[in-house]
Each structure stands twice: as C-alpha cells, then as structure tokens.
C-alpha cells in the first residue's frame, strides 16, 4: 500500500518542479516575424493568394485556397497552414518561395510560430 502512495508523491513533486512555458506574445514576437519575412508579398498593398498578414485580425481571417482552409488553427500547429508552408521541405510549397530572393525562416522562428499556435494563437 505504501508503494502507490510513494509513486503518487514522487509524481507530484516532479510535476510541481516544472514551470509552465512562457506565453508567446503575438505583438512582440510573431508579428515582427511576419513583418520582416512575409509582408512584402502578403501585405495590404499586395496580398498574394488573398493572404494578408499585417494584423492579427487579417492573419486569422486569411484562408488557403482551394477549400478555404484556415491559415491558423489555434492549438494545432500541424493543421495550421502558416506553420506547414513555412516548415515544409517541399520547395514548390514552401514560403517564402524559392523563386524569390528571400531567406527562409530560421528553425527558431518556425518553432516560435508553432509554440504560439500551440498556446492558442492568442492576440496578446
């Protein structure tokens, strides 16, 4: 009877020591990535594929054609086309496209986007 109690206590101690991940700020961390890497093609003046990434509202309203799939699915980066298109190894799908003289997003920025989506893609 003591062993289950010890296991429960040990698991509680381990879980108490873990810190929750820091919330990722859309305004301070995600929008600057979009401004630097995406706005030249997905801004108010030029909106390739009708995708506009100039604000949280426009990002969340943007849809991928065909099928009008959402660009961001909160809490699910694997279903979020923003993540999929930035992280794919398939050059003909990847953003930014190879046809432009733009630098690909670094893995750290892609991971930050994935974490932000996982945290609920909040407007914070």
Beta strands, then each sheet from edge to edge (+ up, - down):
strand 1: 63-64
strand 2: 69-70
sheet 1: 1+ 2-
end
